[in-house]
Amino acid sequence: MLLAYDPATNPLNNNEWAFPLFECIHIAAFAMSVGTIAIVDLRLLGLGVRHQTAAQLVKDTMLWTLAGLIIVITSGLVIFTSDPLRYYYSPAFRLKIICLLIAIIYNYTIHRQVALSKSPPLVSMLVAAVSLLLWVTIVFAGLFYAFT
Amino acid sequence: MSLAEFSQWVQGLDFFTSLRESALAYPIIMSLHLSSIAVFGGLILMTDLRLLGLAMPNTPVSDMIAQTRIWKRIGFVVMVMCGVLLAGAKLDKYYDNPYFQLKLLFLMLVGVHALVFHRSVYGNAAELDRAPAIPPIAKTAACLSLVLWIGILSFGRWIAYYERPGQVGSAPATTQRLSRVLLTR
């Protein structure tokens, strides 16, 4: 059944509104997940929200990061079904998925641990910089998929 | 000079022509545009949710506003600069696109929003901390901000899907995607 899947039958490819609508949801959701992670990163870098500890900010944003990630991944999966083979064979998309997996694992292990514990400033800054770099790479790779 | 002539002239400038034809610069600027939405747009979103009393209850409103202000401003400038480059490179295609025009209108309304609510909300954060509950005016500001920004995001995406009536040649995103899906089968 799956082998006989024809993307031309997908509502995303037959309804004028469906595809751009899912793109909007996808973008708004990554603004939420990456934005909340960025709040923690700004704190770790010592560049903002300095009246709170990184630990407080992680706890305060946790739910919204998770909600954003769930929506962004779900909408992403739906968008993926519009042309699975092209996504699968695209180097940009593969890079995006690899970075996404690394970023999620990183966010819930190293990033979280460093934010919750008292780490030396240099470690915190490095961890935050890597986090921002990972998430921005995912955005770049997602866009380059469309251009290649 | 008509708007159409002006748009053709802008897009025809050497700078914008090379930008449009560059295989790398154009997607990089678009990625930067989108990355600023992720990092800095997220800050605006969370500030609005904080003002509505929905998110980050342990972070005072004043910190949410003042401590992220500089980054929202930097993000806004980067976002707009990238936007100007992207729009300038294809202005002849965009100038009469209704979604492009709506996006510009909403961006102007963001300025109006900032002016209107500065005194009562954004420049008055310490007062909001002391209030027993977040006042309706602050919640109104947050709701309107959400409407404006989600509108800007959506119109921005919709620009790519509009086709000028009677125009042949520059296929909108839908057509491009569909022909790809059908051709690769």
Contacts between the chains, C-beta under 8 A, distances in Angstrom:
chain1	res1	chain2	res2	distance
A	6	B	185	7.0
A	7	B	181	5.0
A	7	B	185	7.7
A	8	B	181	6.1
A	8	B	182	5.9
A	8	B	185	6.9
A	13	B	177	7.3
A	13	B	178	5.9
A	13	B	181	5.5
A	16	B	161	7.4
A	16	B	174	6.2
A	19	B	173	8.0
A	19	B	174	6.9
A	19	B	177	6.9
A	20	B	157	5.2
A	20	B	158	5.9
A	20	B	160	7.6
A	20	B	161	5.4
A	20	B	173	7.6
A	23	B	157	5.2
A	24	B	150	7.9
A	24	B	153	6.1
A	24	B	154	4.8
A	24	B	157	5.3
A	27	B	34	7.2
A	27	B	37	6.4
A	27	B	153	5.8
A	27	B	157	7.0
A	28	B	45	7.8
A	28	B	150	6.4
A	28	B	153	6.1
A	30	B	38	5.4
A	31	B	37	5.5
A	31	B	38	5.5
A	31	B	41	4.3
A	31	B	42	4.5
A	31	B	45	5.7
A	31	B	153	7.8
A	32	B	42	6.0
A	32	B	45	5.8
A	32	B	46	7.7
A	33	B	42	7.7
A	34	B	38	4.0
A	34	B	39	6.1
A	34	B	42	5.6
A	35	B	38	6.6
A	35	B	39	6.5
A	35	B	40	7.6
A	35	B	41	6.5
A	35	B	42	1.1
A	35	B	43	5.6
A	35	B	45	5.8
A	35	B	46	5.9
A	36	B	42	6.3
A	36	B	46	6.1
A	38	B	38	7.7
A	38	B	39	4.6
A	38	B	40	7.9
A	38	B	42	5.9
A	38	B	43	6.9
A	39	B	42	7.7
A	39	B	43	6.8
A	39	B	46	6.5
A	39	B	68	7.2
A	42	B	68	7.4
A	42	B	71	6.4
A	47	B	71	7.4
A	48	B	67	5.1
A	48	B	68	5.6
A	48	B	70	7.1
A	48	B	71	5.8
A	49	B	59	7.2
A	49	B	63	6.1
A	49	B	64	7.9
A	49	B	67	4.4
A	49	B	68	6.5
A	50	B	67	6.5
A	51	B	60	7.5
A	51	B	63	5.1
A	51	B	67	6.7
A	52	B	58	7.6
A	52	B	59	5.8
A	52	B	63	6.6
A	56	B	58	5.9
A	56	B	59	7.4
A	57	B	59	7.1
A	59	B	58	7.2
A	60	B	55	7.7
A	60	B	56	4.3
A	60	B	57	7.3
A	60	B	58	5.0
A	60	B	59	5.4
A	61	B	46	7.3
A	61	B	55	7.6
A	61	B	56	6.4
A	63	B	55	7.8
A	64	B	46	6.9
A	64	B	49	7.3
A	64	B	55	5.5
A	64	B	56	7.8
A	82	B	177	7.3
A	82	B	181	7.0
A	83	B	177	7.5
A	83	B	180	7.0
A	83	B	181	5.2
A	83	B	184	7.5
A	85	B	184	6.7
A	86	B	180	7.0
A	86	B	181	7.9
A	86	B	184	6.3
A	132	B	39	7.2
A	135	B	38	6.6
A	135	B	39	7.8
A	136	B	35	4.8
A	136	B	38	7.3
A	136	B	39	7.3
A	139	B	31	6.1
A	139	B	34	5.2
A	139	B	35	4.7
A	139	B	38	5.5
A	140	B	28	7.8
A	140	B	31	4.3
A	140	B	35	7.0
A	142	B	34	7.8
A	143	B	27	5.9
A	143	B	30	5.6
A	143	B	31	4.5
A	143	B	34	5.9
A	144	B	27	5.7
A	144	B	31	7.0
A	146	B	27	7.9
A	147	B	23	7.8
A	147	B	26	7.7
A	147	B	27	4.3
